[in-house]
Amino acid sequence: MTIYRRYSAQYPTNVPVRDTRPLRTRRPQQVDPSPAWMQPRQRRFSCLPILFLLLLICLCLGGYLLFPMRTNILLLGIDYAPRRSFLGRSDTIILMHVNSLEPYVGMLSIPRDLWVNIPGYGENRINTAHFFAEGAQPSSGPWKTIETIEANFGVRADYYVRIRFDGVREVVDAMGGVYIDLPKPMAGYPAGRHHLTGRKALAFARNRTGSDDFFRMEQGQLLIKAMLKQMVSPASLPRLPLAANAFLKSVETNLPPWDLPRLAFTFLRVGAAGIDNRTITRDMVSPYTTSQGANVLLPNWPVILPVVQDMFSR
């Protein structure tokens, strides 16, 4: 016994000291079967890295959907032109401003007979800028129209979208028609809700029976808003691929594909009813007959430019 205790004192081990008590008085001892360094450690997981990653994703997504904040887009509806070409006058001219941060979407319709200075061609109707440039060099029509608008209105369009009128008919038919709500009688239709096929939708947008080009611009904006509203509705999702295919076949644009989700998100936030649609009205122009006998509209810039400034400075 003495030797064993002396050995244990000199060489400490995990072996317990021999118990000399009778067996009936002993209590079982719990002995750790393995040393501490061999026991598994409890791992604690922190949620901070996951939260940081989610925050980073949200910041990147928010930055993509909101920036650049302001975008100007020129919408051009080209009159009937030779097939697979855009050689025609831009009878529909809408300058659109999109502010992703506010959010805000504004559309300003410009009369096709507005008498302006076309850089390189002199004074003429604004809708001829596209025709002159496109005839001289294909695909240059939108850029000449953008240059003309910047020279006269002081607003530079970042992108353009141009569509032939026959393309509007194909897009509406691919959507299964379009429902349009008229606040008052227009183009031969009474006030209320109407379902228009592609042919009827195009006739509605171009109709000037018993009216003038100012009514025509208003009708065109109503049709565009109705199409946008229907495209983002859940009921139109099954027809969206057909409408997109018809749209791509009839439209030419320099909008980058990665900008489309950002613009679509802004339209969803604003809603069709929230779009600020305006036109250059009759009190902003003066009827005029040129020396060649053409009936045109002279712009009243002191009245027009404040409206442009209010819309495109947001």
C-alpha positions in Angstrom: 0.0 0.0 0.0 2.8 2.4 0.9 4.6 1.8 -2.3 1.4 2.3 -4.4 0.7 5.7 -2.7 4.3 6.8 -3.1 4.2 5.9 -6.7 0.9 7.8 -7.3 2.3 10.9 -5.6 5.3 10.9 -7.8 3.5 10.0 -11.0 -0.1 11.4 -10.9 -2.5 9.5 -13.0 -6.2 9.3 -13.6 -6.3 5.9 -11.8 -8.4 6.2 -8.6 -6.8 5.4 -5.2 -7.6 1.9 -4.0 -10.5 1.8 -1.7 -10.0 -0.5 1.4 -13.4 -0.1 2.8 -15.7 -3.2 2.8 -17.7 -3.8 -0.4 -21.1 -3.2 1.2 -20.1 0.3 2.3 -18.6 1.5 -1.0 -20.4 3.8 -3.4 -20.0 3.6 -7.1 -17.6 6.2 -8.5 -18.2 7.9 -11.8 -15.0 7.9 -13.8 -14.5 9.9 -17.0 -13.6 7.3 -19.5 -11.5 9.7 -21.6 -9.4 12.8 -20.9 -10.8 16.3 -21.4 -8.9 16.9 -24.6 -10.6 13.9 -26.3 -14.2 15.1 -25.4 -16.1 16.8 -28.3 -16.6 20.5 -28.1 -20.0 22.0 -28.4 -20.2 24.2 -31.6 -22.1 27.5 -31.4 -23.5 28.9 -34.7 -23.9 32.6 -35.1 -26.7 34.1 -37.3 -24.7 37.3 -37.9 -23.0 36.2 -41.1 -26.4 35.1 -42.5 -27.9 38.4 -41.6 -25.0 40.3 -43.1 -25.3 38.3 -46.4 -29.1 39.0 -46.6 -28.5 42.7 -45.9 -25.8 42.8 -48.7 -28.2 41.1 -51.1 -31.0 43.6 -50.3 -28.7 46.5 -50.8 -27.5 45.2 -54.2 -31.1 44.5 -55.3 -32.3 47.9 -54.1 -29.4 49.6 -55.8 -30.2 47.8 -59.1 -34.0 48.6 -58.9 -33.5 52.3 -58.0 -30.4 53.4 -60.0 -30.0 55.2 -62.3 -32.9 57.1 -60.7 -33.9 59.1 -63.8 -34.4 57.7 -67.3 -35.8 59.5 -70.4 -37.3 57.3 -73.1 -38.6 58.4 -76.5 -41.6 56.4 -77.8 -42.2 56.6 -81.6 -45.2 55.2 -83.5 -44.2 54.9 -87.1 -46.8 55.4 -89.8 -47.3 52.6 -92.3 -43.9 51.8 -93.8 -42.5 49.2 -96.3 -42.4 45.8 -94.7 -39.3 45.2 -92.5 -38.4 48.9 -92.5 -39.2 52.0 -90.5 -39.1 54.4 -93.4 -42.1 56.6 -92.3 -43.1 59.6 -90.3 -43.3 59.4 -86.5 -47.0 60.2 -86.2 -46.9 59.3 -82.5 -44.3 61.0 -80.4 -44.3 60.5 -76.6 -41.4 61.6 -74.4 -41.4 59.5 -71.2 -39.6 60.2 -67.9 -39.1 57.5 -65.3 -37.8 58.3 -61.8 -37.2 55.0 -60.0 -36.6 56.6 -56.6 -39.7 58.7 -56.2 -41.3 56.7 -58.0 -42.7 58.7 -60.9 -43.6 58.0 -64.6 -44.6 60.8 -66.8 -45.6 60.8 -70.5 -45.7 64.0 -72.6 -47.3 63.7 -76.1 -46.0 66.0 -78.7 -48.2 67.0 -81.7 -46.9 65.6 -85.0 -47.6 68.9 -86.7 -45.5 71.0 -84.3 -43.4 73.4 -86.3 -39.8 73.2 -85.1 -36.2 73.5 -86.2 -34.8 70.1 -87.3 -31.0 70.2 -87.1 -29.5 69.9 -90.6 -32.9 70.3 -92.3 -34.3 73.6 -91.2 -37.9 74.3 -90.0 -40.5 71.6 -90.6 -43.1 69.4 -88.8 -41.5 67.5 -86.0 -42.7 64.1 -87.4 -40.6 64.6 -90.5 -37.3 64.4 -88.6 -37.6 60.6 -88.4 -38.5 60.3 -92.1 -35.7 62.5 -93.4 -33.0 60.8 -91.4 -34.3 57.3 -92.0 -34.4 57.9 -95.7 -30.8 59.2 -95.7 -29.5 56.4 -93.5 -31.5 53.5 -92.0 -31.7 53.3 -88.2 -30.8 57.0 -87.8 -34.4 58.2 -87.6 -34.7 57.9 -83.8 -31.4 59.7 -83.2 -32.4 62.6 -85.4 -35.8 62.9 -83.5 -33.9 62.7 -80.2 -31.6 65.5 -81.4 -34.6 67.6 -82.6 -36.3 67.3 -79.2 -33.2 68.2 -77.3 -32.6 71.2 -79.6 -36.2 72.5 -79.0 -37.3 71.2 -75.7 -34.0 71.0 -73.8 -34.5 67.4 -72.8 -32.2 64.5 -73.9 -33.7 61.1 -74.3 -31.5 58.2 -73.1 -33.2 55.5 -75.1 -35.8 55.1 -77.8 -38.5 52.6 -78.6 -40.1 52.7 -82.0 -42.9 50.5 -83.3 -44.8 50.2 -86.6 -48.5 50.7 -86.4 -49.2 47.3 -87.8 -47.1 46.0 -84.9 -49.5 47.5 -82.4 -52.3 45.4 -83.9 -50.2 42.2 -83.6 -49.2 42.9 -80.0 -52.8 43.5 -78.9 -54.1 40.4 -80.6 -51.3 38.3 -78.9 -52.6 39.7 -75.6 -56.1 38.5 -76.4 -57.3 42.0 -76.9 -57.2 44.9 -74.5 -59.8 46.3 -72.1 -59.9 50.1 -72.1 -61.9 52.3 -69.7 -63.1 55.6 -71.3 -63.9 58.5 -68.9 -65.9 60.1 -71.7 -67.1 59.3 -75.3 -64.1 58.9 -77.6 -63.5 57.7 -81.2 -67.1 56.6 -81.6 -67.2 54.7 -78.3 -69.4 55.7 -75.4 -67.9 56.2 -71.9 -67.3 53.0 -70.0 -65.3 49.7 -70.4 -64.7 48.3 -73.8 -62.8 45.2 -75.2 -60.8 46.0 -78.3 -59.1 43.7 -80.7 -55.8 44.6 -82.4 -57.6 46.1 -85.4 -60.0 48.1 -83.3 -57.3 49.2 -80.8 -55.2 50.6 -83.7 -58.2 52.4 -85.2 -59.0 53.8 -81.8 -55.5 55.3 -81.3 -55.5 56.8 -84.9 -59.1 58.0 -85.0 -59.7 61.7 -85.6 -63.3 61.6 -86.7 -65.0 64.7 -85.3 -61.9 65.7 -83.4 -58.3 66.7 -84.1 -54.8 65.6 -83.3 -55.1 66.6 -79.6 -57.9 64.1 -79.1 -55.8 61.6 -81.0 -52.8 62.0 -78.6 -55.1 61.5 -75.6 -56.5 58.4 -77.1 -53.0 57.0 -77.8 -52.0 57.6 -74.2 -55.2 55.8 -72.9 -54.4 52.8 -75.1 -50.8 52.6 -73.8 -51.9 52.8 -70.2 -54.5 50.1 -70.8 -51.9 47.8 -72.4 -49.4 48.3 -69.5 -52.1 47.7 -66.9 -53.2 44.5 -68.6 -49.6 43.2 -69.1 -48.8 43.3 -65.4 -52.1 41.7 -64.3 -51.9 38.1 -63.1 -54.7 37.0 -65.6 -52.4 38.0 -68.5 -49.4 35.9 -67.5 -50.3 32.9 -69.7 -50.4 35.2 -72.8 -47.3 37.2 -71.8 -44.8 35.0 -73.9 -47.0 35.5 -77.0 -47.3 39.2 -76.4 -43.5 39.5 -75.8 -42.7 37.6 -79.0 -45.1 39.9 -81.1 -43.6 43.0 -79.3 -40.0 42.0 -80.1 -40.9 41.4 -83.8 -42.5 44.8 -84.2 -40.3 47.0 -82.0 -36.8 48.3 -82.3 -35.1 49.8 -79.3 -31.7 50.4 -77.8 -32.9 49.7 -74.2 -30.5 47.2 -72.6 -32.2 44.0 -71.5 -30.9 44.4 -67.9 -32.8 47.7 -67.6 -36.2 46.2 -68.3 -36.8 44.6 -64.9 -35.9 48.0 -63.2 -38.4 49.9 -65.4 -41.1 47.2 -65.0 -40.6 47.4 -61.2 -41.1 51.2 -61.3 -44.3 50.8 -63.4 -45.6 48.3 -60.9 -45.0 50.7 -58.0 -46.7 53.6 -59.9 -49.5 51.7 -61.4 -51.4 52.6 -64.6 -53.6 55.1 -62.8 -50.6 56.8 -61.3 -48.9 57.7 -64.6 -48.7 61.4 -65.2 -49.9 61.7 -68.8 -49.9 65.2 -70.3 -50.1 66.6 -73.8 -49.1 69.8 -75.5 -52.5 71.4 -75.5 -54.2 73.9 -77.8 -53.4 76.9 -75.6 -49.7 76.0 -76.0 -49.7 76.4 -79.8 -50.9 78.7 -82.5 -52.4 77.4 -85.8 -50.3 78.6 -88.8 -50.3 78.2 -92.6 -46.9 78.0 -94.2 -46.0 79.6 -97.5 -46.5 76.2 -99.1 -50.0 76.1 -97.8 -49.3 73.5 -95.0 -51.4 73.8 -91.8 -49.0 73.5 -88.9 -48.8 74.4 -85.2 -46.4 77.1 -83.9 -45.2 76.4 -80.4 -45.6 78.9 -77.6 -42.4 78.1 -75.8 -43.0 80.3 -72.7 -46.0 78.1 -71.9 -44.5 74.7 -73.1 -41.1 74.8 -71.4 -42.4 75.2 -67.8 -44.5 72.1 -68.2 -41.5 70.2 -69.6 -39.4 71.5 -66.7 -42.0 70.3 -64.2 -42.1 66.8 -65.6 -38.5 66.1 -66.4 -36.8 67.6 -63.4 -38.3 65.1 -61.0 
